[in-house]
Amino acid sequence: MRIVVGISGGVDSSVAAYLLKKQGHEVIGLFMINWEEKDSACTAEEDFEDVKRVCNKIGIPYFSVNYAKEYYDRVFKYFLAEYKAGRTPNPDVLCNREIKFGPFLEKAMALGADMIATGHYAKKIEKDGYFYLAKADDLNKDQSYFLNQLNQYQLSKVLFPLENIDKPKVREIAKELGLSTAEKKDSTGICFIGERNFKKFLKEFLPAKPGDIVDLQGNVVGKHDGLMYYTLGQRRGLNIGGLAGGNGQRWFVLDKDLTNNKLIVSQGEDDLLFSDGLYAQEMNWIPFKPNQIKFDCFAKFRYRQPDQEVSVTILDDSHIKVDFKEKQRAITPGQFVVLYDKNGLCFGGGVIEKSFKK
């Protein structure tokens, strides 16, 4: 089988490519350039050097493909629009749907590929002609959360070689092979931001509009640099500690008043951040919408969060209501809620619209 691997210059995709080659497949490495900028903090050039070394070591051909325009149009514009609207987006989920399983998949098929493969820690299950997404065996590294928007065609064409291997084993394999990526640190965050200052980066694309920081009584307790720089529950970087008349506890972001450009904060009353449920939109079901209108399952509202027990009510084809068994802190509009059963099978996910209290 001819398989095109999305090879990033990291240890996971390196080992994924090796495992497929070892199984006897014809493997091709394809490196994606998703961001172009002079003096960029993104490590694309260094990563591609690692790609070259890895592919030469395991004996597979490699290519690079530039998707900077597609990334800007399909992911980055959405990223900016969400921040402008006061929400906190998750571009990594969108990048998977729109780039890695979009133009990348099309390019692979044009190269005569039977399948594509990635270094994601996730599992694909085929049953009765349908494709299901599930958690990887290594629950500590599981990345099914980021794949919650994939459709049936995209899932039908992908392999996850690391689905039943844990991260220490992946590094061990890379070390035994002498791969340059064996000890390479895992990448975090969004490539086009890299290690740079996030606030400074965002300022280049969205004009900052400073305003007042107010408490629940409307008293001005400080100044903010622009609502887009803050997220619900945030405690650091508010610069309002030690305020006269305060109770000595830490301040945190409670809400954003976009109409009046005010950042609403509270001090010590952490329970104000907790909610009983949420509404989500743009729901993507894997493989299809359940028959029952209401059902119990588990959910994540952010990556690396332990599964939470919830009750889901399907409102229509793309909207759901999620009631929490236990109150949840700082549910953030713009992030994704992803649903699972008790065995780690992913039902899909949607964009969090708002939270609510009973």
Secondary structure, DSSP 8 states (H G I E B T S, - for coil): -EEEEE--SSHHHHHHHHHHHHTT-EEEEEEEE----TT-S--HHHHHHHHHHHHHHHT--EEEEE-HHHHIIIIIHHHHHHHHTT----HHHHHIIIIITTHHHHHHHHTT-SEEE----EEEEEETTEEEEEE-S-TTT--GGGGTT--HHHHHTEE-TTTT--HHHHHHHHHHHT-TTTT-----S-TTTTTS-HHHHHHTTS----EEEE-TT--EEEEES-GGG--TT--TT---TT-TT--SS-EEEEEEETTTTEEEEEES-GGGGEEEEEEEEEEEESSS--SSSEEEEEEESSTT---EEEEEEE-SSS-EEEEEEEEEE---TTSEEEEE-TTSEEEEEEEEEEEE--
